[in-house]
């Protein structure tokens, strides 16, 4: 309109109306022509700009497609990503076999051009035990001793799969993860296929491929690099990860064989969804621990760097962390500001802070009271069904939270279990290597552990005011839980750091250095497989089979054995008694107590040739030893000595004698509570006069019954403040 107005204003005025109308008409015509010209040029510029933006967007999108990043953008919009599909011939089946010059394709296999195989990089080499190693511990080499075999893919018809497998073919179990996706395509030209074809593509990709992601359970599938790994999928995709093992016959069918040390493993030759349990005759659903049922409590004192590092290691597992409530519990008021500042720096995860009332107590009692506080608050105030307790001097493994989510249902299903622990007391280098193997133990491990509310309900009324050597020792001996067990991993899911100061572990000490050197699992979440082998009956059945096939030796015979007479495929049975355990521990490089034992049985390896050695306590191992090897109590009189009296004196007064070996049969809280009131609970201590009852007042352990697993009791030992429990045999 400005153009039109300026044009009219520039024309000379005419006194006649006709002249004025002609002038206005001419001006309108000129204006319309100019407007069309300007509009056309503007439209051309806009069209050119839109075209340029479109071209740039397409180029950017194509670049992201090549990297596999675009599927994450689609997920953020709640859309499914669907590349162009293609299919392969249905009569081709892929089989993973070890490369061998002697391997020949079956006669009926479809002809496939044999491309030149480039050298396989060292990182693609996998250690594959033989089929016998998988099924029979007697022939299982340790991981360090397994030969390196490169994997390759060949094709064969269904009828010839067994023929193509060879003596050491690899069978891959595919574990299902619902509502999870693996990021980044394996290949730039990845296209959707069926589940079978995508799995074969993944196997062909070697260790680069972390699994397969599908739009549905069996369709729209692509092999993936796995970055991110098993992230949450808002469009309900399904992912599969592989666990490959060796087999000799190519047969298909589940096995309940448990995982044993050094390469022993569960052999399941079927696709097993993570959320299901494979039974002999049926598949029953076992759900992973879901949201709203559990919490994680970090028990902290005043160490800022330790709390920060502990939180950082835990926050790396955000996919599983969202199923838990997270809490930091503090018990040192002067350090509250600096400790809370560490927590407040975490912006995207909700973390609660609990304050325990300060008390003037000795360190051992203070720690015990802090644990009593967090246990009570977790189950009685928060109302959680499960709770995981973690100390600040621990760092967690990548699958720490997945490990607890996967094992939590076992605590519901099996009443013989009361806890799951992330720690293996004997997880030393050279002894622990199988990251998938879990085991049962009646020795509470601690160091990152989980229980249910019903367990707290059983022990809360017995919790001691002063557990003389620690709350964890009390839980092992005086809690009344001794007939129940814990699940623990062969390779620990927590790592103890060498902190500056500590109540039980000092920086630079031998214990600190030992803990620092212990390996921690690097296994990714979702790779534990079917855990039904940990059920009481199935687990004991496999141990019975292992013991039955072992060669029995004495400790002297075992020490004299040379490498030519034993190898990593050997399995030996070594009966022992606790009086000789210290010598065994030094030889086998174990801890000072028979930790990790199960009903008196402990599995380890000979440090010289890696042979499997089964140590069985001759007092406790009646489930695994024949009658002629068992030590049975011979005492005909068990009773209380006078206060401060030795067992020698007590038995002599009765015309009998004391035998030190008989004292071990009554060195437990069950025997003590039958004879003494034990008003302040039953706990653990170190002393040759134990088991005994502290009858005097004014001591930390007053009115407690005390037992020991550290020293060997003697008949002549005595203390003026305690009353001994004695076992007497007739004089000959």
C-alpha positions in Angstrom: 0.0 0.0 0.0 2.9 2.4 0.5 3.8 1.8 -3.2 0.3 2.5 -4.3 0.0 5.7 -2.2 3.3 7.2 -3.3 2.4 6.5 -7.0 -1.0 8.3 -6.7 0.5 11.2 -4.8 3.1 11.8 -7.5 0.5 12.3 -10.4 -0.6 15.9 -11.3 -4.1 16.8 -10.0 -6.9 17.2 -12.7 -9.9 19.4 -12.2 -12.2 16.9 -14.1 -13.7 13.8 -12.5 -13.0 11.7 -15.7 -9.4 12.6 -15.6 -9.2 11.7 -11.9 -10.9 8.3 -12.5 -8.5 7.4 -15.4 -5.5 8.3 -13.2 -6.7 6.1 -10.3 -7.4 3.2 -12.7 -3.9 3.5 -14.2 -2.3 3.7 -10.7 -4.2 0.5 -9.6 -3.0 -1.4 -12.6 0.6 -0.4 -12.0 0.3 -1.3 -8.3 -1.2 -4.8 -9.0 1.6 -5.6 -11.4 4.3 -4.5 -8.9 2.6 -6.5 -6.1 2.5 -9.7 -8.3 6.2 -9.2 -9.1 7.2 -8.7 -5.5 5.1 -11.7 -4.3 6.5 -13.9 -7.0 10.1 -13.0 -6.0 9.3 -13.5 -2.3 7.7 -16.9 -3.0 10.7 -18.0 -5.0 13.0 -17.0 -2.2 10.9 -18.9 0.4 10.7 -22.0 -1.8 14.4 -21.9 -2.2 15.0 -21.6 1.5 12.6 -24.5 2.3 14.3 -26.6 -0.2 17.7 -25.9 1.2 16.5 -26.7 4.8 14.9 -29.9 3.6 18.1 -31.0 1.8 20.2 -30.3 4.9 17.8 -32.1 7.2 17.8 -35.2 4.9 21.6 -35.2 4.8 21.7 -35.0 8.6 19.1 -37.7 9.0 21.0 -40.0 6.6 24.2 -39.4 8.6 22.5 -40.3 11.8 21.0 -43.4 10.2 24.4 -44.6 9.2 25.5 -44.3 12.8 22.3 -45.8 14.2 21.5 -42.7 16.3 18.2 -41.9 14.7 16.3 -44.7 16.4 16.8 -42.9 19.8 15.2 -39.8 18.3 12.2 -41.8 17.2 11.9 -43.3 20.7 11.8 -39.9 22.3 8.7 -39.2 20.1 7.2 -42.5 21.1 7.5 -43.8 17.5 8.7 -47.1 16.3 11.8 -47.2 13.9 11.2 -49.5 11.0 14.0 -49.8 8.3 13.4 -51.5 5.0 13.1 -55.3 5.5 14.5 -58.1 3.6 14.5 -61.9 4.1 16.8 -64.8 3.7 16.1 -68.3 2.4 14.2 -70.2 5.1 16.1 -73.5 4.5 19.4 -72.1 5.8 20.3 -72.4 9.4 23.4 -71.0 10.9 25.6 -72.8 13.4 28.5 -71.4 15.4 31.5 -73.8 15.4 35.2 -73.5 16.3 37.5 -72.9 13.4 39.3 -76.1 12.6 41.3 -77.2 9.6 39.7 -80.7 10.0 36.1 -79.4 9.9 34.3 -80.3 6.7 30.9 -79.1 5.7 28.1 -81.8 5.6 27.4 -83.4 2.3 23.8 -82.1 2.1 24.6 -78.5 3.1 23.7 -75.9 0.5 26.6 -74.7 -1.4 27.8 -71.3 -0.2 30.8 -69.4 -1.6 33.7 -69.5 0.8 35.1 -66.0 1.1 38.6 -65.5 2.2 38.7 -65.3 6.0 40.7 -62.3 7.3 42.8 -62.9 10.4 40.6 -62.6 13.5 41.7 -59.9 15.9 42.8 -61.0 19.3 39.8 -59.4 21.0 37.4 -61.7 19.1 39.1 -64.8 20.4 36.9 -66.6 23.0 37.9 -69.2 25.4 35.6 -72.2 24.9 35.6 -75.3 27.3 34.8 -78.6 25.8 31.4 -80.2 26.2 32.7 -82.4 29.0 33.9 -79.3 30.8 30.4 -77.8 30.7 28.7 -81.0 32.0 31.4 -82.6 34.1 33.5 -80.7 36.6 36.2 -83.5 36.5 37.2 -82.3 33.0 36.7 -78.6 33.4 39.9 -76.5 33.0 40.1 -73.1 34.8 39.4 -70.0 32.6 43.1 -69.1 32.5 43.9 -72.6 31.1 41.3 -72.8 28.4 42.5 -72.8 24.8 41.6 -69.8 22.6 39.3 -70.8 19.7 38.1 -68.3 17.1 34.4 -68.4 16.3 33.1 -68.5 12.7 29.7 -69.1 11.2 28.9 -71.8 8.7 25.6 -72.8 7.1 23.9 -76.2 7.1 20.4 -77.6 6.6 18.4 -78.5 9.7 19.0 -82.2 9.3 22.8 -81.7 9.2 23.2 -79.3 12.2 24.5 -82.1 14.4 27.0 -83.3 11.8 28.3 -79.8 11.3 28.7 -79.1 15.0 31.8 -81.2 15.5 33.2 -82.2 18.9 33.2 -78.7 20.4 30.5 -76.7 18.8 29.1 -73.7 20.5 25.5 -73.4 21.5 24.1 -69.9 22.3 21.4 -69.2 24.8 19.3 -66.1 23.9 17.9 -64.3 26.9 14.9 -62.1 26.5 14.5 -58.6 27.9 11.1 -57.0 27.4 10.7 -53.2 27.1 14.5 -52.8 26.5 16.5 -51.8 23.4 20.1 -52.0 22.4 21.4 -49.0 20.6 23.3 -48.6 17.3 23.0 -51.0 14.4 25.7 -53.6 13.9 26.1 -52.6 10.3 25.3 -49.4 8.4 23.1 -51.3 6.0 21.2 -53.0 8.8 17.6 -54.0 7.7 14.8 -55.6 9.7 14.6 -59.4 9.6 13.0 -62.2 11.5 14.4 -63.0 15.0 16.3 -66.1 13.7 18.0 -64.2 10.9 19.0 -61.3 13.2 20.5 -63.7 15.7 22.7 -65.3 13.1 23.7 -61.9 11.8 24.7 -61.0 15.4 26.7 -64.2 15.9 28.5 -63.5 12.6 29.4 -60.1 13.9 31.5 -61.6 16.7 32.0 -59.8 20.0 31.1 -56.4 18.4 27.4 -57.5 18.5 25.8 -57.2 21.9 22.5 -58.6 20.9 19.3 -58.2 18.9 16.4 -55.7 19.3 12.9 -56.4 17.8 9.7 -54.4 17.3 7.8 -57.5 18.4 9.1 -60.7 20.0 10.0 -62.3 16.7 9.6 -59.7 14.0 11.3 -56.4 12.9 14.7 -57.5 14.4 18.1 -56.1 13.9 21.6 -56.9 15.3 22.9 -54.1 17.5 26.2 -52.8 18.9 24.6 -52.1 22.3 25.1 -48.4 23.0 23.1 -47.7 25.1 22.9 -51.2 26.6 19.4 -52.5 27.4 17.9 -49.1 27.9 14.2 -48.6 28.5 12.0 -48.7 25.4 8.8 -46.6 25.5 7.5 -48.4 22.4 7.8 -51.8 24.1 10.6 -53.3 22.0 12.1 -56.7 22.9 15.8 -57.4 23.1 17.8 -60.6 23.2 21.4 -61.1 24.5 23.4 -64.2 23.8 25.3 -66.5 26.2 27.4 -69.0 24.1 28.7 -72.3 25.5 30.3 -75.4 24.1 28.6 -78.7 23.5 29.6 -82.0 21.9 26.4 -83.3 20.3 24.3 -80.4 19.3 21.3 -81.7 21.2 18.7 -79.3 22.2 17.1 -79.3 25.6 17.4 -77.6 29.0 19.7 -78.8 31.8 19.6 -77.9 35.5 23.3 -78.3 36.0 24.6 -75.5 38.3 27.5 -73.3 37.6 30.7 -74.5 39.2 34.2 -72.9 39.5 36.5 -72.1 36.6 34.4 -72.4 33.5 31.7 -74.8 34.8 28.3 -73.4 33.6 24.6 -74.0 33.3 23.9 -75.7 30.0 20.5 -74.5 28.7 20.2 -75.0 24.9 16.9 -73.1 24.6 15.9 -69.4 24.4 15.1 -68.6 28.1 13.4 -65.3 28.8 15.0 -63.6 31.8 11.7 -63.3 33.5 11.0 -67.1 33.4 12.4 -70.2 35.1 13.1 -73.3 33.1 11.9 -76.4 35.0 12.2 -80.0 34.0 8.6 -80.3 33.0 7.2 -76.8 32.9 8.2 -73.2 32.7 7.0 -71.0 35.6 7.0 -67.3 35.6 9.5 -65.5 37.9 9.2 -61.7 37.8 12.2 -59.5 38.3 12.0 -57.3 41.4 9.7 -54.4 40.3 9.2 -50.8 41.4 8.0 -49.8 44.9 9.0 -53.0 46.7 12.6 -52.3 47.7 15.1 -49.7 48.8 18.8 -49.2 48.8 20.4 -47.7 51.9 24.0 -46.4 51.9 25.2 -46.6 55.5 27.6 -43.6 55.9 29.6 -42.0 58.7 31.7 -39.0 57.8 33.9 -39.8 54.8 33.0 -37.5 51.9 35.2 -39.0 49.1 34.0 -42.5 49.9 30.3 -41.4 49.8 30.8 -39.6 46.5 32.6 -42.5 44.9 30.0 -45.0 46.2 27.1 -42.9 44.8 28.9 -42.4 41.5 29.3 -46.2 41.0 25.7 -46.8 41.9 24.3 -44.0 39.7 25.8 -45.5 36.6 23.0 -48.1 36.7 20.1 -45.8 36.3 18.0 -48.3 34.2 17.7 -50.5 37.2 18.0 -47.8 39.9 14.6 -46.5 39.0 13.1 -49.6 40.6 14.5 -48.7 44.0 14.2 -46.0 46.6 17.6 -44.6 47.3 18.7 -43.4 50.8 21.8 -42.2 52.5 21.8 -42.8 56.3 24.1 -40.6 58.4 25.1 -41.0 62.1 27.7 -38.2 62.7 26.0 -34.8 63.2 29.2 -32.7 62.8 29.7 -34.1 59.3 26.0 -33.7 58.2 26.6 -30.5 56.1 29.4 -31.8 54.0 27.9 -35.2 53.6 24.5 -33.8 52.6 26.2 -31.5 50.1 27.5 -34.6 48.2 23.9 -35.9 48.0 22.4 -32.5 46.9 24.8 -32.4 43.9 22.9 -35.4 42.4 20.2 -33.5 40.4 18.3 -36.1 38.4 17.8 -38.9 41.0 15.8 -38.5 44.2 17.9 -39.4 47.2 16.5 -39.3 50.8 18.7 -38.6 53.8 18.2 -40.3 57.2 19.7 -39.0 60.4 20.4 -41.4 63.2 20.6 -40.0 66.7 24.2 -39.7 67.9 25.2 -42.0 70.8 28.5 -42.2 72.8 29.4 -45.8 72.0 32.4 -47.8 71.1 33.0 -48.1 67.4 31.8 -51.7 67.1 28.6 -50.9 69.0 28.1 -47.6 67.1 28.2 -49.5 63.7 25.8 -52.1 65.0 23.3 -49.5 66.2 23.5 -47.8 62.9 22.6 -51.0 61.1 19.8 -51.7 63.6 18.5 -48.1 62.8 18.5 -48.6 59.0 16.9 -52.1 59.3 14.1 -50.8 61.5 13.5 -47.7 59.4 13.6 -49.6 56.1 11.1 -52.3 57.1 9.0 -50.7 59.9 8.7 -47.1 58.8 9.2 -47.2 55.0 7.4 -50.5 54.7 9.7 -52.0 52.1 9.5 -55.6 51.3 13.2 -55.9 50.4 16.2 -53.7 51.3 19.8 -53.6 50.1 22.5 -52.3 52.5 25.7 -50.8 51.2 28.6 -49.2 53.0 30.5 -46.2 51.7 33.8 -48.1 51.3 32.3 -50.3 48.6 32.1 -49.7 44.8 29.6 -51.7 42.8 29.9 -53.9 39.7 28.0 -52.9 36.4 25.2 -55.5 37.1 25.0 -54.9 40.9 21.3 -53.8 40.9 20.3 -56.3 38.2 21.9 -59.1 40.3 19.7 -58.3 43.2 16.6 -57.8 41.1 17.2 -61.2 39.5 17.8 -63.1 42.8 15.1 -61.4 44.9 12.4 -64.0 43.9 14.6 -66.8 45.2 14.2 -65.3 48.8 10.4 -65.6 48.3 10.4 -69.1 46.7 13.0 -70.9 48.9 12.5 -70.7 52.7 16.0 -72.2 53.2 17.4 -68.8 52.1 17.5 -65.5 54.0 19.8 -63.2 52.2 21.6 -62.4 48.9 25.1 -60.9 49.1 27.3 -59.2 46.5 30.5 -60.5 48.1 32.6 -63.7 47.9 35.0 -64.0 50.9 37.1 -66.4 48.8 36.9 -64.4 45.6 40.6 -64.1 45.2 42.5 -63.9 41.9 43.2 -67.4 40.6 40.2 -68.8 42.5 37.3 -66.8 41.1 36.8 -66.4 37.4 33.2 -67.4 36.4 31.2 -64.2 36.6 27.9 -66.0 36.0 28.3 -68.6 38.7 26.3 -68.0 41.9 26.5 -70.3 44.9 24.9 -71.0 48.3 26.6 -70.5 51.6 25.6 -70.7 55.3 28.3 -68.1 56.2 26.8 -64.6 55.9 29.1 -62.7 53.5 27.8 -59.1 54.0 29.5 -56.2 52.0 26.5 -55.3 50.0 23.5 -57.5 51.0 19.8 -57.8 50.7 17.1 -59.4 53.0 13.3 -59.4 53.2 11.1 -57.9 55.9 10.3 -61.3 57.3 13.9 -61.9 58.1 14.1 -58.6 60.1 11.0 -59.6 62.0 12.7 -62.8 63.1 16.0 -61.1 64.4 15.0 -57.7 65.6 14.1 -58.8 69.2 17.5 -60.5 69.5 19.7 -57.7 68.2 22.5 -57.3 70.8 23.4 -54.0 72.5 27.1 -54.9 72.2 28.1 -57.5 69.5 31.6 -58.0 70.8 33.3 -58.7 67.4 30.7 -57.0 65.2 27.0 -57.2 64.2 27.9 -59.4 61.2 29.5 -62.1 63.4 26.4 -62.0 65.6 24.2 -62.5 62.5 26.2 -65.6 61.6 26.2 -67.2 65.1 23.6 -65.7 67.4 20.7 -64.6 65.2 19.1 -68.0 64.9 19.4 -67.9 61.1 22.2 -70.5 61.0 20.0 -73.2 59.3 19.3 -70.8 56.4 21.7 -69.6 53.7 22.7 -66.8 51.5 23.2 -66.5 47.7 26.7 -65.2 46.7 28.6 -64.7 43.4 31.8 -66.4 42.5 33.2 -63.0 41.3 32.1 -60.3 43.7 29.7 -57.5 42.8 31.3 -55.1 45.2 34.8 -53.9 45.6 36.3 -52.8 48.9 38.5 -49.7 48.5 41.6 -49.0 50.7 40.2 -46.1 52.6 42.2 -43.8 54.9 40.8 -45.1 58.2 38.3 -47.7 59.2 37.0 -49.6 62.2 37.9 -53.0 60.9 40.2 -52.4 57.9 43.1 -49.9 58.1 44.7 -48.3 55.1 47.9 -50.1 54.1 47.2 -53.2 56.3 47.5 -56.7 55.0 43.7 -57.1 55.0 43.2 -53.8 53.1 45.7 -54.8 50.4 44.1 -58.2 50.1 40.6 -56.8 49.7 41.9 -54.2 47.2 43.4 -56.9 45.0 40.2 -59.0 44.8 38.6 -58.8 41.3 35.1 -57.4 40.7 32.7 -58.6 38.0 32.5 -56.7 34.7 29.4 -58.7 33.5 26.7 -56.6 31.9 23.1 -56.6 33.3 20.9 -59.4 32.2 23.4 -62.2 31.7 22.8 -64.5 34.8 20.4 -66.8 33.0 18.2 -69.3 34.7 18.8 -69.3 38.5 16.7 -72.3 39.4 19.8 -74.4 40.0 20.2 -72.4 43.3 17.1 -74.0 44.7 17.9 -76.1 47.7 17.1 -79.6 46.3 18.6 -79.0 42.8 21.8 -77.5 44.3 22.4 -80.3 46.7 21.7 -82.9 44.0 24.5 -81.4 41.8 26.9 -81.3 44.7 26.2 -84.9 45.5 27.0 -85.8 41.9 30.2 -83.7 42.1 31.3 -85.4 45.3 30.5 -88.9 44.0 32.9 -88.4 41.0 35.7 -87.0 43.1 38.9 -88.9 44.1 39.4 -89.0 47.8 42.8 -88.0 49.3 44.3 -87.0 52.6 46.0 -83.6 52.9 49.4 -85.4 53.0 48.6 -87.3 49.8 47.4 -84.1 48.1 50.6 -82.2 48.9 52.7 -85.0 47.5 50.8 -85.0 44.3 52.9 -83.8 41.4 51.6 -81.9 38.3 51.9 -85.1 36.3 49.4 -86.8 38.5 46.8 -83.9 38.6 45.6 -81.3 36.3 42.9 -78.7 36.0 40.4 -81.4 35.0 40.9 -83.4 38.2 38.5 -83.3 41.2 39.6 -84.3 44.6 37.7 -84.8 47.9 39.6 -83.8 51.0 37.8 -84.5 54.4 39.1 -82.3 57.2 38.3 -81.1 60.7 38.4 -77.5 62.0 41.5 -78.2 64.0 43.5 -78.6 60.8 41.8 -75.9 58.7 44.5 -73.3 59.4 47.1 -75.5 57.5 44.6 -76.0 54.6 43.9 -72.3 54.5 47.6 -71.5 54.1 48.1 -74.1 51.4 45.0 -73.2 49.4 45.3 -69.4 50.0 42.0 -69.1 51.7 40.7 -67.0 54.6 41.2 -68.0 58.3 37.7 -69.4 58.6 35.9 -71.8 56.3 33.9 -69.0 54.8 31.7 -69.7 51.7 31.0 -73.2 53.0 27.7 -74.9 52.4 26.7 -77.5 55.0 30.3 -78.2 55.7 31.4 -78.3 52.0 33.7 -75.8 50.4 34.9 -75.9 46.8 38.3 -74.4 45.9 41.3 -75.1 43.6 44.8 -76.4 44.1 47.1 -73.4 43.4 49.8 -75.6 41.7 47.8 -77.2 39.0 44.2 -75.7 39.4 42.6 -79.1 40.2 39.2 -78.7 41.8 39.4 -79.6 45.6 36.3 -80.2 47.6 36.9 -79.6 51.3 34.3 -81.3 53.6 34.2 -80.9 57.3 34.0 -84.3 59.0 31.7 -83.0 61.7 29.3 -81.0 59.5 29.4 -82.8 56.2 27.1 -85.8 56.8 25.2 -85.0 53.6 28.4 -85.7 51.6 30.6 -88.1 53.4 30.2 -91.8 54.1 29.6 -92.9 57.7 33.2 -94.1 58.2 34.6 -90.6 57.6 32.3 -88.7 59.9 33.3 -87.5 63.3 30.4 -88.0 65.8 30.1 -86.8 69.4 31.3 -89.3 72.0 30.7 -87.2 75.1 28.3 -88.7 77.6 28.0 -85.6 79.8 27.6 -82.0 78.7 27.2 -79.5 81.5 28.1 -76.1 83.1 31.4 -75.8 85.0 31.6 -73.7 88.1 32.3 -70.0 87.4 35.9 -69.5 86.5 36.5 -73.3 86.4 38.2 -75.2 83.5 36.7 -78.1 81.7 39.5 -80.3 83.0 38.4 -79.5 86.6 34.7 -79.9 85.8 35.1 -83.4 84.2 37.5 -84.6 87.0 34.9 -83.7 89.6 32.6 -86.1 87.8 35.2 -88.9 87.6 35.5 -88.3 83.8 37.9 -86.6 81.5 37.7 -83.7 79.0 38.6 -84.2 75.3 39.2 -81.0 73.4 37.8 -82.5 70.2 34.4 -82.9 71.9 34.2 -79.2 72.7 33.7 -78.4 69.0 30.4 -80.2 69.0 29.0 -77.8 71.6 30.7 -74.7 70.2 27.4 -73.2 68.9 24.7 -70.9 70.2 22.1 -73.7 70.1 24.0 -75.7 72.7 24.7 -72.6 74.8 21.1 -71.5 75.0 20.1 -75.0 76.3 22.3 -74.5 79.3 22.5 -70.8 80.0 20.0 -67.9 80.0 22.0 -65.8 77.5 20.1 -62.6 78.5 22.1 -60.4 76.2 22.0 -62.7 73.3 24.7 -65.2 72.0 27.6 -63.8 70.0 31.1 -64.3 68.7 34.4 -63.8 70.5 38.0 -65.1 70.4 39.3 -67.2 73.3 40.4 -70.8 74.1 37.9 -71.0 77.0 34.9 -70.8 74.7 32.1 -71.7 74.5 31.3 -69.8 77.7 28.8 -67.6 79.5 29.9 -64.2 80.9 28.3 -64.3 84.4 29.8 -61.1 85.8 28.4 -57.7 85.3 30.1 -54.5 84.2 31.7 -55.9 81.1 30.8 -55.2 77.5 29.9 -58.9 77.0 28.1 -59.3 80.4 25.3 -61.9 80.3 26.2 -63.0 76.8 26.9 -66.5 75.6 30.0 -66.6 73.5 31.3 -69.0 70.8 34.2 -68.9 68.4 35.3 -69.8 64.9 38.7 -68.2 65.1 40.7 -70.3 67.7 40.6 -73.9 68.9 39.2 -74.5 72.4 41.2 -76.3 75.0 40.2 -78.2 78.1 42.5 -76.3 80.6 41.6 -72.7 79.6 39.6 -70.7 82.1 38.6 -67.1 82.8 37.4 -65.7 86.2 34.5 -63.8 84.5 33.0 -66.6 82.5 31.4 -70.0 83.0 32.4 -72.7 80.6 30.2 -75.3 78.8 32.0 -78.6 78.9 31.9 -82.1 77.3 33.2 -85.1 79.2 33.9 -88.7 78.2 34.4 -91.7 80.4 37.8 -92.6 81.6 39.2 -95.8 80.1 
